[in-house]
Amino acid sequence: MASLLSSIYKNVSAAQGKLLQLFVRMQNAKRILEIGTLGGGYSTIWMARALPADGRLVTLELDPRHAEVAQANVSLAQVEGVVEIRVGDALEQLAKLEEEGAAPFDLVFIDADKPNNPAYLKWALRLSRPGTIIIGDNVIRGGEIMNEASTDPRVNGVREFYDLLAEEARISATAIQTVGSKGYDGFVLGVVNG
């Protein structure tokens, strides 16, 4: 896996990719929603490789060029049979999924523009079922979320995401720190309550 993807832009580290893959396996997920494909589809491929042959991973990417590169990498990784890349604004794509009557997802990975994290969480809950795992990336931001003077919209989006998690009775969640090749950050891990 690492040699195949070593030259593509990665938004998660190899260790984080493996962790996501393990979550997919532990959940016995058949349907995954990824909000934020980025340029290489790195996390997409890690998760897709854990899906059964009849599984489905829908990933949303704003930038057509990023989606094109991700599609090429998905093909190289031989998981194109289970991956669907949708191009366009994620909030619009999420509304389309609902309009299409998409079945609930077993796992949702949120790794897109951080100011919209609260809206993505609301959509994740709408497209979930009891037991769905919801994971949010980049939720420590090198400790910046503790900096009360920060005006960074990404930091404020993550803070609002945490506030929503604290208020939302439909999900139980916690944050874990990650330290590695990408520095000091973390994941939020949550499960939709029954």
Secondary structure as the mmCIF struct_conf table of DSSP 4:
data_model
#
loop_
_struct_conf.conf_type_id
_struct_conf.id
_struct_conf.beg_label_comp_id
_struct_conf.beg_label_asym_id
_struct_conf.beg_label_seq_id
_struct_conf.end_label_comp_id
_struct_conf.end_label_asym_id
_struct_conf.end_label_seq_id
HELX_RH_AL_P HELX_RH_AL_P1 ALA A 2 LEU A 5
TURN_TY1_P TURN_TY1_P1 SER A 6 SER A 7
BEND BEND1 ILE A 8 ILE A 8
BEND BEND2 ASN A 11 VAL A 12
HELX_RH_AL_P HELX_RH_AL_P2 ALA A 14 GLN A 27
TURN_TY1_P TURN_TY1_P2 ASN A 28 ASN A 28
BEND BEND3 LYS A 30 LYS A 30
STRN STRN1 ARG A 31 ILE A 35
TURN_TY1_P TURN_TY1_P3 LEU A 38 GLY A 40
HELX_RH_AL_P HELX_RH_AL_P3 TYR A 42 ALA A 48
TURN_TY1_P TURN_TY1_P4 ARG A 49 ALA A 50
BEND BEND4 LEU A 51 LEU A 51
TURN_TY1_P TURN_TY1_P5 ALA A 53 ASP A 54
STRN STRN2 ARG A 56 GLU A 61
BEND BEND5 LEU A 62 LEU A 62
HELX_RH_AL_P HELX_RH_AL_P4 PRO A 64 LEU A 76
TURN_TY1_P TURN_TY1_P6 ALA A 77 GLN A 78
TURN_TY1_P TURN_TY1_P7 GLU A 80 VAL A 82
STRN STRN3 VAL A 83 VAL A 87
BEND BEND6 GLY A 88 GLY A 88
HELX_RH_AL_P HELX_RH_AL_P5 ALA A 90 GLU A 99
TURN_TY1_P TURN_TY1_P8 GLU A 100 GLY A 101
HELX_LH_PP_P HELX_LH_PP_P1 ALA A 102 PHE A 105
BEND BEND7 ASP A 106 ASP A 106
STRN STRN4 LEU A 107 ILE A 110
BEND BEND8 ALA A 112 ALA A 112
HELX_RH_3T_P HELX_RH_3T_P1 LYS A 114 ASN A 116
HELX_RH_AL_P HELX_RH_AL_P6 ASN A 117 ARG A 126
TURN_TY1_P TURN_TY1_P9 LEU A 127 LEU A 127
TURN_TY1_P TURN_TY1_P10 PRO A 130 GLY A 131
STRN STRN5 ILE A 133 ASP A 137
BEND BEND9 ILE A 140 ILE A 140
HELX_RH_3T_P HELX_RH_3T_P2 ARG A 141 MET A 146
TURN_TY1_P TURN_TY1_P11 GLU A 148 ALA A 149
HELX_RH_AL_P HELX_RH_AL_P7 PRO A 153 GLU A 167
TURN_TY1_P TURN_TY1_P12 ALA A 169 ARG A 170
STRN STRN6 ILE A 171 GLY A 180
TURN_TY1_P TURN_TY1_P13 SER A 181 LYS A 182
STRN STRN7 GLY A 183 VAL A 192
#
